[in-house]
Amino acid sequence: MMTLIIPRKEAPVSGEGTVVIPQPAGDEPVIKNTFFFPDIDPKRVRERMRLEQTVAPARLREAIKSGMAETNAELYEYREQKIA
């Protein structure tokens, strides 16, 4: 998918008057989690959350890591029970 930005009429227009932002080339690497919990694929997160390219890859990666850390902390006792 692509993002299309159409400027307001008051803004100075250059060229066609629209800017097309293509998807960046290449896949985002999978984010590794602990041995107990699954790794997270940013591409699948984008698809399921319908983010397209509205969120920069670095920002999405940081949000996923933060969510993983919170979830791992919340489920620490659960993990310990299952491992025992």
N, C-alpha and C positions, 0 to 999 in steps of 0.2 A: 504494500500500500504506500501511498504518498500523501504528504501533507501539502495543501494548497493554501497560500496566504494571499488574500485579496486586500490591497490597501484601501483606506478610506479615500473618498474623492478629493478631500482637502489636501491630502498628502501629495508631495511632488511625485510624479510618476515617471519612471524611466523604462524604456523598452515597451514591452507588452502591457505592463501594469500589474503583472502577477509574478509571484515568486514561487517556484516549485522546489520543495526540499525532498530530494530522493532518500530512500532508505540507505543507511550506511552499508557498505559491502562487508561481508564476512559475518561469521556467527560469534556470539558472545560466549566465552567459555563457561562451562558448568561450574557452579560454586560448590566446593567440597564441604560436607558436613561431618559430624563425628561418625564413627563406625556404626553406631546404633540407628541413627536417623538418616533418611535419604538425602542425596545431593539435590541441589536445585538448579534447574536449567532456566536461565533468564528468558530464553526464547519462548518457552512454554508459559512463563509468567506473563509475558507481553501478550500472548495469544489469549490466555484465559481472562486476563484483566482488561483486554482490548485497549492496551496502551499505545500500540503502534510505535511511533517515534516521538510521542509527546513528552516522554521522560528520557533524559540523557542516559546512555549506558552506565556511566560512572555513578550517577545518582541512583539508578535502579539497583545496581550492584550493592551499593552501600545500604539501601533500604532492605534488600533481601538478607544481607549479612546481619543487620540489626534485628530483623524479625527472627532469623534463625537463632541468634544468641538468646533472645527473649524466650522463645519456645523451648529451647534446650534447657534453660534455667527453670522454667515452669514445670517441665516434665522430668526433672532430674530424679525425683523419688520414684516415679513410674519406671524409668530406665533401670534404676538400681534394683527394683523389685523383679523386673523381667530378666535381668542378668543373673540374679541369685538363684 
